[in-house]
Amino acid sequence: MSPGKFISLEGGEGAGKSTQARLLADALRGHGLEVVITREPGGTPGAEKIRELLLGLGGDGWNPRAEALLFAAARSDHVERLIRPSLAAGKWVICDRFIDSTRAYQGGGGGLTDEDIMALHRVGSEGLLPDMTLLISVSPEEVARRLTRRDGDETDRIGGRDADYHARVQQAFEAFAEAEPERFVRIDGNGAVEQTHALIVQAVSPMLERAS
């Protein structure tokens, strides 16, 4: 049995990653593939507990170093218990956020070095990277409209940080995509859900053809 494929969806707040992950999973199942859809932080019982610590409302939050350590611990459990076994069983794994979110949020936004974050990833998850990372980019104006509709006045601890923080996050994502074109595919997420989904299916099609 050939191993499955690992696809992550990345982007800032309001990019529509969760919706697009579900739509992509449905499209892949339509090709007869067995698909696991998951998220970070989370995906396993232990990692979901860490998610509550990281994103729960209230409290003073964590400094960027503590955040990075917690994300690395959650990811280690996620990779060990869900992602690697699923790939070994020939399943395709679709993940809403992965290591690049830590690189962008705790690195680009929080000021940690990419070297330190990736060192944690090598220890915790043996350096596992997706076969493809879909970076969904949305304009700040469209993000603001979507978040107002989605969250109203309430958001999670990290999503609620100021505009400068989120601008640094987006700049980091763009820098990763520029530096790693063999893994990243940029997706214009400003259009309707169906338009973004069509772009994602187009991006994934070559991988499907190689796997068939």
Contacts in CASP RR format, 6 or more apart in sequence:
PFRMAT RR
TARGET T0000
AUTHOR 0000-0000-0000
METHOD contacts of the structure
MODEL  1
MSPGKFISLEGGEGAGKSTQARLLADALRGHGLEVVITREPGGTPGAEKI
RELLLGLGGDGWNPRAEALLFAAARSDHVERLIRPSLAAGKWVICDRFID
STRAYQGGGGGLTDEDIMALHRVGSEGLLPDMTLLISVSPEEVARRLTRR
DGDETDRIGGRDADYHARVQQAFEAFAEAEPERFVRIDGNGAVEQTHALI
VQAVSPMLERAS
1 89 0 8 1.000
1 90 0 8 1.000
2 90 0 8 1.000
2 211 0 8 1.000
3 87 0 8 1.000
3 88 0 8 1.000
3 90 0 8 1.000
4 86 0 8 1.000
4 87 0 8 1.000
4 89 0 8 1.000
4 90 0 8 1.000
4 91 0 8 1.000
4 92 0 8 1.000
4 93 0 8 1.000
4 211 0 8 1.000
5 87 0 8 1.000
5 92 0 8 1.000
5 93 0 8 1.000
5 131 0 8 1.000
5 132 0 8 1.000
5 207 0 8 1.000
5 211 0 8 1.000
6 83 0 8 1.000
6 87 0 8 1.000
6 92 0 8 1.000
6 93 0 8 1.000
6 95 0 8 1.000
6 128 0 8 1.000
6 129 0 8 1.000
6 130 0 8 1.000
6 131 0 8 1.000
6 132 0 8 1.000
7 24 0 8 1.000
7 92 0 8 1.000
7 93 0 8 1.000
7 94 0 8 1.000
7 95 0 8 1.000
7 130 0 8 1.000
7 131 0 8 1.000
7 132 0 8 1.000
7 133 0 8 1.000
7 134 0 8 1.000
7 204 0 8 1.000
7 207 0 8 1.000
8 94 0 8 1.000
8 95 0 8 1.000
8 96 0 8 1.000
8 97 0 8 1.000
8 98 0 8 1.000
8 100 0 8 1.000
8 130 0 8 1.000
8 132 0 8 1.000
8 133 0 8 1.000
8 134 0 8 1.000
9 17 0 8 1.000
9 20 0 8 1.000
9 21 0 8 1.000
9 24 0 8 1.000
9 94 0 8 1.000
9 95 0 8 1.000
9 96 0 8 1.000
9 97 0 8 1.000
9 133 0 8 1.000
9 134 0 8 1.000
9 136 0 8 1.000
10 17 0 8 1.000
10 97 0 8 1.000
10 98 0 8 1.000
10 100 0 8 1.000
10 101 0 8 1.000
10 104 0 8 1.000
10 133 0 8 1.000
10 134 0 8 1.000
10 135 0 8 1.000
10 136 0 8 1.000
10 173 0 8 1.000
11 17 0 8 1.000
11 101 0 8 1.000
11 104 0 8 1.000
11 135 0 8 1.000
11 136 0 8 1.000
11 137 0 8 1.000
11 170 0 8 1.000
11 173 0 8 1.000
12 104 0 8 1.000
12 136 0 8 1.000
12 138 0 8 1.000
12 143 0 8 1.000
12 166 0 8 1.000
12 169 0 8 1.000
12 170 0 8 1.000
12 173 0 8 1.000
13 143 0 8 1.000
13 147 0 8 1.000
13 155 0 8 1.000
13 159 0 8 1.000
13 160 0 8 1.000
13 166 0 8 1.000
14 138 0 8 1.000
14 143 0 8 1.000
14 146 0 8 1.000
14 147 0 8 1.000
14 150 0 8 1.000
15 136 0 8 1.000
15 137 0 8 1.000
15 138 0 8 1.000
15 143 0 8 1.000
15 189 0 8 1.000
16 136 0 8 1.000
16 138 0 8 1.000
16 146 0 8 1.000
16 189 0 8 1.000
16 193 0 8 1.000
16 196 0 8 1.000
17 96 0 8 1.000
17 97 0 8 1.000
17 136 0 8 1.000
18 39 0 8 1.000
18 96 0 8 1.000
19 193 0 8 1.000
20 134 0 8 1.000
20 136 0 8 1.000
20 193 0 8 1.000
20 196 0 8 1.000
20 197 0 8 1.000
20 200 0 8 1.000
21 37 0 8 1.000
21 39 0 8 1.000
21 94 0 8 1.000
21 95 0 8 1.000
21 96 0 8 1.000
22 37 0 8 1.000
23 193 0 8 1.000
23 197 0 8 1.000
23 200 0 8 1.000
24 94 0 8 1.000
24 197 0 8 1.000
24 200 0 8 1.000
24 201 0 8 1.000
24 204 0 8 1.000
25 35 0 8 1.000
25 37 0 8 1.000
25 94 0 8 1.000
27 197 0 8 1.000
27 201 0 8 1.000
27 204 0 8 1.000
28 35 0 8 1.000
28 92 0 8 1.000
28 94 0 8 1.000
28 204 0 8 1.000
28 208 0 8 1.000
29 35 0 8 1.000
31 208 0 8 1.000
31 212 0 8 1.000
33 91 0 8 1.000
33 92 0 8 1.000
33 211 0 8 1.000
34 89 0 8 1.000
34 90 0 8 1.000
34 91 0 8 1.000
34 92 0 8 1.000
35 91 0 8 1.000
35 92 0 8 1.000
35 93 0 8 1.000
35 94 0 8 1.000
36 82 0 8 1.000
36 83 0 8 1.000
36 86 0 8 1.000
36 91 0 8 1.000
36 92 0 8 1.000
36 93 0 8 1.000
36 94 0 8 1.000
37 94 0 8 1.000
37 95 0 8 1.000
37 96 0 8 1.000
38 78 0 8 1.000
38 82 0 8 1.000
38 83 0 8 1.000
38 93 0 8 1.000
38 94 0 8 1.000
38 95 0 8 1.000
38 96 0 8 1.000
39 95 0 8 1.000
39 96 0 8 1.000
39 97 0 8 1.000
40 47 0 8 1.000
40 71 0 8 1.000
40 74 0 8 1.000
40 75 0 8 1.000
40 78 0 8 1.000
40 95 0 8 1.000
40 96 0 8 1.000
40 97 0 8 1.000
40 98 0 8 1.000
40 101 0 8 1.000
41 47 0 8 1.000
41 48 0 8 1.000
41 50 0 8 1.000
41 51 0 8 1.000
41 54 0 8 1.000
41 55 0 8 1.000
41 70 0 8 1.000
41 71 0 8 1.000
41 74 0 8 1.000
41 75 0 8 1.000
41 78 0 8 1.000
41 97 0 8 1.000
42 48 0 8 1.000
42 50 0 8 1.000
42 51 0 8 1.000
42 74 0 8 1.000
42 78 0 8 1.000
43 78 0 8 1.000
43 82 0 8 1.000
44 77 0 8 1.000
44 78 0 8 1.000
44 81 0 8 1.000
44 82 0 8 1.000
46 74 0 8 1.000
46 77 0 8 1.000
47 74 0 8 1.000
47 75 0 8 1.000
47 77 0 8 1.000
47 78 0 8 1.000
50 70 0 8 1.000
50 71 0 8 1.000
50 73 0 8 1.000
50 74 0 8 1.000
51 74 0 8 1.000
53 70 0 8 1.000
54 62 0 8 1.000
54 67 0 8 1.000
54 70 0 8 1.000
54 71 0 8 1.000
54 74 0 8 1.000
54 157 0 8 1.000
54 158 0 8 1.000
55 156 0 8 1.000
55 157 0 8 1.000
55 158 0 8 1.000
56 156 0 8 1.000
56 157 0 8 1.000
57 154 0 8 1.000
57 156 0 8 1.000
57 157 0 8 1.000
58 157 0 8 1.000
59 157 0 8 1.000
61 157 0 8 1.000
62 70 0 8 1.000
64 106 0 8 1.000
64 107 0 8 1.000
64 109 0 8 1.000
64 110 0 8 1.000
64 111 0 8 1.000
64 112 0 8 1.000
65 112 0 8 1.000
67 105 0 8 1.000
67 106 0 8 1.000
67 158 0 8 1.000
68 102 0 8 1.000
68 106 0 8 1.000
68 107 0 8 1.000
68 112 0 8 1.000
68 116 0 8 1.000
68 117 0 8 1.000
68 120 0 8 1.000
69 120 0 8 1.000
71 101 0 8 1.000
71 102 0 8 1.000
71 106 0 8 1.000
72 102 0 8 1.000
72 120 0 8 1.000
72 121 0 8 1.000
72 123 0 8 1.000
72 124 0 8 1.000
72 125 0 8 1.000
73 124 0 8 1.000
75 98 0 8 1.000
75 99 0 8 1.000
75 102 0 8 1.000
75 121 0 8 1.000
75 124 0 8 1.000
75 125 0 8 1.000
76 124 0 8 1.000
76 125 0 8 1.000
79 124 0 8 1.000
79 125 0 8 1.000
79 126 0 8 1.000
79 128 0 8 1.000
80 125 0 8 1.000
82 93 0 8 1.000
83 93 0 8 1.000
83 95 0 8 1.000
83 128 0 8 1.000
84 128 0 8 1.000
86 93 0 8 1.000
87 93 0 8 1.000
95 130 0 8 1.000
98 130 0 8 1.000
98 133 0 8 1.000
99 117 0 8 1.000
99 118 0 8 1.000
99 121 0 8 1.000
99 125 0 8 1.000
99 127 0 8 1.000
99 129 0 8 1.000
100 133 0 8 1.000
100 173 0 8 1.000
100 176 0 8 1.000
102 117 0 8 1.000
102 121 0 8 1.000
103 114 0 8 1.000
103 117 0 8 1.000
103 118 0 8 1.000
103 172 0 8 1.000
103 176 0 8 1.000
104 169 0 8 1.000
104 170 0 8 1.000
104 172 0 8 1.000
104 173 0 8 1.000
104 176 0 8 1.000
105 158 0 8 1.000
105 169 0 8 1.000
106 112 0 8 1.000
106 117 0 8 1.000
107 113 0 8 1.000
107 114 0 8 1.000
107 117 0 8 1.000
107 172 0 8 1.000
108 168 0 8 1.000
108 169 0 8 1.000
108 171 0 8 1.000
108 172 0 8 1.000
109 165 0 8 1.000
109 168 0 8 1.000
109 169 0 8 1.000
109 172 0 8 1.000
110 165 0 8 1.000
110 168 0 8 1.000
118 127 0 8 1.000
121 127 0 8 1.000
121 128 0 8 1.000
129 183 0 8 1.000
130 183 0 8 1.000
131 183 0 8 1.000
131 207 0 8 1.000
132 183 0 8 1.000
132 185 0 8 1.000
132 203 0 8 1.000
132 204 0 8 1.000
132 207 0 8 1.000
133 180 0 8 1.000
133 183 0 8 1.000
133 184 0 8 1.000
133 185 0 8 1.000
134 184 0 8 1.000
134 185 0 8 1.000
134 187 0 8 1.000
134 200 0 8 1.000
134 203 0 8 1.000
134 204 0 8 1.000
135 173 0 8 1.000
135 174 0 8 1.000
135 176 0 8 1.000
135 177 0 8 1.000
135 184 0 8 1.000
135 185 0 8 1.000
135 186 0 8 1.000
135 187 0 8 1.000
136 187 0 8 1.000
136 189 0 8 1.000
136 196 0 8 1.000
137 170 0 8 1.000
137 173 0 8 1.000
137 174 0 8 1.000
137 186 0 8 1.000
137 187 0 8 1.000
137 188 0 8 1.000
137 189 0 8 1.000
137 190 0 8 1.000
138 146 0 8 1.000
138 189 0 8 1.000
138 190 0 8 1.000
139 190 0 8 1.000
140 163 0 8 1.000
140 167 0 8 1.000
142 189 0 8 1.000
142 190 0 8 1.000
147 155 0 8 1.000
159 166 0 8 1.000
176 184 0 8 1.000
177 184 0 8 1.000
177 186 0 8 1.000
185 203 0 8 1.000
187 196 0 8 1.000
187 199 0 8 1.000
187 200 0 8 1.000
187 203 0 8 1.000
188 196 0 8 1.000
188 199 0 8 1.000
189 195 0 8 1.000
189 196 0 8 1.000
189 199 0 8 1.000
END
